[in-house]
């Protein structure tokens, strides 16, 4: 197929995407309409704004969700669920520098909130792993501690390189709290084991993973990442995530390179 002959095909493709996207947008608008109407009719009803924010969050309308939760919190400042969902909205808007402080503020009020503990632990550990992963694919220049992509990551979360030990300790402490809150959940023990391995506390990592294995052997077998980290901890060596893979997508006779 010549490049010229592909033009009608591409026009048809983009037109179809536009139509489908427009229909999806209309459906989303119809779904949110009753919640918007309720919030408009009852501007001082915190529940109406909470329901609107929850519905908008579910369909990834993060800006609208943020606005609704802010109004809800103006009316009921002590609503922790609204605060938690506000943090999720900020996360969806890529206002990542507000995510960790927002989660910590909620835990100062209620340290037993499972969802907030999960998000904080996973986010702290995820930053650490991502930092190491992108460090392998793009080494820093001579005299530099970080490469450009690592600096972007830290800027997104408004943290400094020297805060990583504290971030590791926070992730470990949060996973430990989750293990106390729900000691039968293997996922929490795997999270604790993964962080212990990053801290090079291999004995602690093994103990946590063996607990997860005892609770649900199939869970650990089906989880490739945790199985790999478990193997590294048993070999007394720190797990370093693999380099990001480059994906190739062929479409309409053209090949595109997709970076993670």
N, C-alpha and C positions, 0 to 999 in steps of 0.2 A: 504494500500500500504506500503510495507516494505521500510526502508531507502535505501536499495540497489537498489530496483526497481525504486526509484525516480531519480537515477543518470542519466539514459538516457533522462528522461523528462527534467531535469534541464540543461543538455548539449544542448538539442534541443532549450530550451528557451533562453539560453545565446547566442547560435549561431544565433538565429533569431534576438535578440536585436543587436548583432554585425553587422549583415547584414543590418538591418534597419538603424542603426546609420551611417554605411558606406555610404549607399545610400543618406541619408540626407546630409552628409558631401559633397558628390559629387555634389548634387544639389545646395548646398550653394556656393561651389566653382564656379560652372558654372554661378550662378547668379551674383557673385562678379567679374567674369572675365573681363567683359567690363570696369568696373570702375577701376580695377587694371591696365588694359591696357592703359586707358586714362591717369591715373596718371603717368604711366611709360613714355608714349610718350610726356606728357606735364608736366615735373617736376616743372616748374615755374608757372603753372596755378593753382591758389588758388581754383578755382571752381572745378577743377578735383579732388583735394584732399578732398574738402568738400563733394562732391558727394560720393566719396569712403567711407569716414568716416560715412556718413549718412546711406549708404547701409549696411556697416558692423555693425553699431549700431543696425539697424533694425533686423539683424539676430543674435545678441548677440555675435558678434566677437569683444569683447571689446578691446582687445590688438591692433588689427588692426585699429579699429576706433580711439583709442587714438593716435596712430602714425600718422594717416592721418590728424586728427584735429590739432595736433602739427605742422605739416608741413604747413597746411593751415594758421595757426596763425603766423608762421614765415613770410609768404608772405603778409598776411593782418591782422596785430595785432588788428585792430579795429572791427573785425567781431564778434559781440556779440553772434550770433547764433552758430558760431563755438565754442566759449568759453563755451556756455551753454551745447552743445552736448559733449564737452570734459569732463565737469563735470559729465555728465551722464555716459560716458565711464569709468571714474574713479570710479564711484559708482558701476558699473557692475564688476569692477576688485577688489572690496572690499577695495579700497584705501579710506576708509570713512573719514579719518582724513583730506582729501583734499576737501571734498564735501562742507561742510559749508563755509570754507573760499572762495572757488571758487564761490559759489552763492552770497556771500556778496560782493565780488569784482565786480561782474557784476551789482549788484543793485546800487553800488556807481556811476556807469556810467549811468545806466538807471533804475530808481526806479519803472518805470511803466511796466516793463516786466512781463506779467501775468504768464508765465510758470515758471520763476525763483522765483517769489513770492510764487507761489503755492508749489513748491518743497521745498523751505526754510521753509515755515510755517508748512507744513506737516511733514517734517523731524524733526524739533525742537520738535513739539508736539509728534511725534511718539517716539522719544528718551525718553521723559518724561514718557509716558504711559508704554513703554517697561520696563523702569527702575523700575517702581512701580510693574509691573506685575511679573517680575522675583524675586523681593524682597519678594513677598508673598510666593512663592513656595520654597524658600531656605533662611530661616532667617539667618542673620549674626551671627557669633560667638560672645561670650561675649566680649565687649570692642571694637568691630568693627562697623563702620558705614555702610559698604556695604558687601554683600556676594561676592563670587568669580565670579559669572556670571554677577553681576552688574559691577564689576571692568573690566571684559572683554568688556562689552558694552561701557563703558566710554573710555577705551583704543582705541577701534575701531574708535571712533570719536574724539579722542585726546582732551577730555574735563575733567574737574574736578567736583567733587561732589558739591563744593560750587558755581559752575556756573549755577546751576539749576534755581535759581530765575531769573537770567539774560536771560536764555534760554526761560523761560515762558514769560518774558516781550517781548522778540524778536518775539516769535510766535504770541502773542497777537497783537503787532504792525504790523506785516506782514499781519495777517488776517484782521485787520482794514483797511490797505491799499488796500487789495483786495476788501473789501466791498465798498470802495470809487471808485475803478476803475470799478467795475461791481456790482452795488447795487442790481441788479435783480437776482443774482446767490445765491440760498439758501445754497449751499455747503459752501460758504465762511462764511455766518452767522452762520452756524452750527459749523464750525471750531472755530470761535471766541467764541461762546457759550461754547464749550468744554474747551478751554483754560481758560476762565473766571471762569468756575467751578473749574478747578484745582487750580486756584489762590484763591479760596473760595470767589470770587466776585459773589455771587449767584444772586443778582439783575441784574448785568450785563449779566450773563449767560442767565437768563430768557428773558431779553429784546432781546438778539441776537436770541435766539431760537424762540421767538414769531414772530420776523421779518421773519425768515425762514419759519415758519408755514403759515404766511400770504401770502408769495410769492408762496409757493407750498406745500399745506397740504399733498399731496400724497408722496412727497419726504421724509418728516420727518416720515411719517407712515411706509414707506418701509425701513427706515434705522434703524435697531435695535440698533446699538451702540449709535447713536445720540438720539434716543428716550429714551434710558436708562439714558444717561447723563442728558437729559432734565428733566426726572423724579427726578433725584437726586438733581438738582439745585432747583427745585420747593419745594423739601423737605428740603432745606437748609442744605445739607450735601454733602461733596465732593465725587465725583465718583472715586472709585478705581477699576481698571480693574480686572476681574476674574483671577484666577490662570490658567496657561497654561494647556490645556487638553492633556492627553496622549491618543494616538490613537493606536488601535490594528488592525493589518492587518494579515489575514489568507490567506496563499498562498501555494499551493501544500501540504496541510496537516500540514504545520508549521505555528506557530503564532509568529509574530514579534511585538515588542513594538517600536513605533515611537514617539520620543520626539520632541516637537516643537523647 
